[in-house]
């Protein structure tokens, strides 16, 4: 005879709401600072805003969709990296080529 009992269900909202609220307010403050600095056209800011739209969709896999917003969709490797380090967002094929032309 087993003595195991199922655990009580966890209220995810009770556990994580305050943390999620903090992150959302922090993001809003970041966007306010970016706007005040006149840097809203930066590709990373644009992708951040696009990713934020994923949050409003009532679809599963929001985290996956947000991650894909920042990801490089290409499948072919580039011959040589034009910089060292990550930018946190995909620069875009057209901008990557433009950046290469400026460096040569």
LINUR-V825985 format. One record per pair of residues at least 12 apart in sequence whose ideal C-beta (glycine too) atoms are under 10 Angstrom apart, sorted by the first residue. I is the first residue (numbers start at 1). J is the second residue. Records with the same first field share a line. If there is no record, write none. Layout:
BEGIN
I->J, J
END
This chain:
BEGIN
24->52, 55
27->48, 49, 51, 52, 55
28->52
30->45, 48
31->45, 48, 49, 52
34->48, 49
42->89
43->87, 89, 90, 91, 92, 95
44->70, 87, 88, 89, 90, 91
45->89
46->69, 89, 92
47->66, 69, 70, 71, 87, 88, 89, 90, 91, 92
48->66, 69, 70, 88, 89
49->69
50->65, 66, 69, 70, 89
51->65, 66, 67, 68, 69, 70, 89
52->66, 69
53->65, 66, 69
54->66, 67, 68, 69
68->90
69->89, 90
70->87, 88, 89, 90
71->89, 90
72->89, 90, 91, 92, 93, 96
73->90, 92, 93
74->90, 93, 96
78->96, 100
80->100
82->96, 97, 99, 100, 102, 103, 104
83->99, 103
END
